[in-house]
């Protein structure tokens, strides 16, 4: 082969390589342009076409208890300001993360063991004593750390619920200073006011929530959710979800079990009196009504004893009231110096609250009661008319239940309406305490 032929072969090879390279580059460019076009036209598809490097760089944050999520588009100045306020609290470990799929920034927060010890003593957390130290529950004291169970194990000394509760209280204890009054645009902070609750209500913070423990959740799935015939693991539920959730499921199980008695008695009365003469049927209804009164009274006393037992076991029976609790974030009014805390706090005159209560709340509640009475009377009339209609036209007996079904639907709709009215009334009254608001909403509802 001559030199000219060799040169021609090399030239052809180089030309072919350049063509392939240009083809690959053009293909990559076209794919990238198509990806950008689809992300512009269909925003949700952009999450699926996100570059692979974003997913590869996602490393789960370990040792995290509480997460603070910010709305998308939150300014960096607000994030840096809040981050500086959180880092002023010693012992908190904060990891800043940016969620690429939702464009939300987040703070992943945990606390060191000494910080949790100090917080447990400050917020009067009850912990179990060792059996040789007397057993039972006692308010935690750092100097007596060796007297408590699992004091040698830093990882398991606190339950996940206790850790998250303590960290949440630490976050709520971070307060504003004079220089923070206009740190966030559109939000006015008063000196000494908790920053996190105020930012949460104002929308500066989207959510504050604890993280789940997958191992504990899997255990509860096996021993509680899937095993429907076993007793509820109430201690594990209260330990993981908190005492309020544990008490709710304890009441649910206790009430469901207690309902077996009136169900059996009612079935017996129904089988005896159904289809017999009217006198026997009426007597059965009267006797069963008296039985229900006795059963309800007995059940309330039984639940009172059982709930006190659970409260003692979980350390909430003698829980002290927080006399220096801060006003709820939605409490509004002109600033006055509090005679207790000696700090400026929103003030709402008591006479305004009483005037709204007696001039608006009481009439609205009375009107709702009258409406309920009228609906009940109308439903009874409809039931009597419908029973007569079914009997005269020889229709199936199951049609007699149609008015009852209609009444159940009306009751559900009225319950939703009454709850919204109760919330509106309490918001207008402007209560200071969150617990007071919850109590009155449930009472009015």
Number of C-alpha atoms within 10 A of each C-alpha: 5 7 8 9 10 11 11 12 12 12 12 12 12 12 12 12 12 12 12 12 12 12 12 12 12 12 12 12 12 12 12 13 12 12 16 15 12 15 17 12 10 11 10 12 13 17 13 11 13 15 11 9 8 11 11 8 8 12 8 8 11 9 11 19 21 23 18 18 21 22 16 13 9 14 12 10 11 14 19 11 13 18 15 11 16 21 13 11 14 10 14 18 16 18 15 13 16 15 13 13 13 10 13 16 20 22 22 20 23 22 21 12 15 12 16 21 17 14 20 24 15 14 14 14 20 19 22 20 22 16 11 7 12 10 14 16 18 14 16 23 19 14 8 10 14 14 20 21 17 16 16 11 9 11 11 11 16 20 13 21 19 20 21 22 19 23 23 19 14 18 20 16 16 19 17 18 14 10 10 17 15 12 15 17 9 9 15 14 21 21 17 17 22 21 23 23 18 19 18 17 14 15 12 20 19 16 14 17 12 19 14 15 11 9 9 13 14 12 12 18 12 11 17 19 13 10 12 10 9 10 10 18 15 19 16 16 21 20 18 20 14 18 20 11 15 22 19 13 17 22 15 12 14 16 14 11 10 16 13 11 13 15 11 11 14 18 11 13 17 15 11 13 17 13 10 10 9 11 9 13 16 12 13 18 15 11 11 17 13 10 14 16 11 11 15 14 10 12 16 12 11 13 16 11 12 15 17 13 13 19 16 15 14 21 19 15 13 8 13 8 7 8 7 8 11 16 17 18 20 16 17 15 12 10 13 13 12 12 8 8 12 9 15 16 21 17 17 18 10 11 9 11 15 13 12 15 17 11 10 14 21 13 12 16 17 11 12 15 12 12 13 14 12 12 15 14 12 12 16 15 12 14 18 13 11 17 17 13 13 15 12 9 8 9 12 9 10 8 12 18 13 12 17 15 11 11 17 12 12 12 15 11 11 15 13 11 12 17 15 13 19 20 17 13 21 19 14 13 20 21 20 19 15 15 11 11 19 12 11 15 20 11 9 15 16
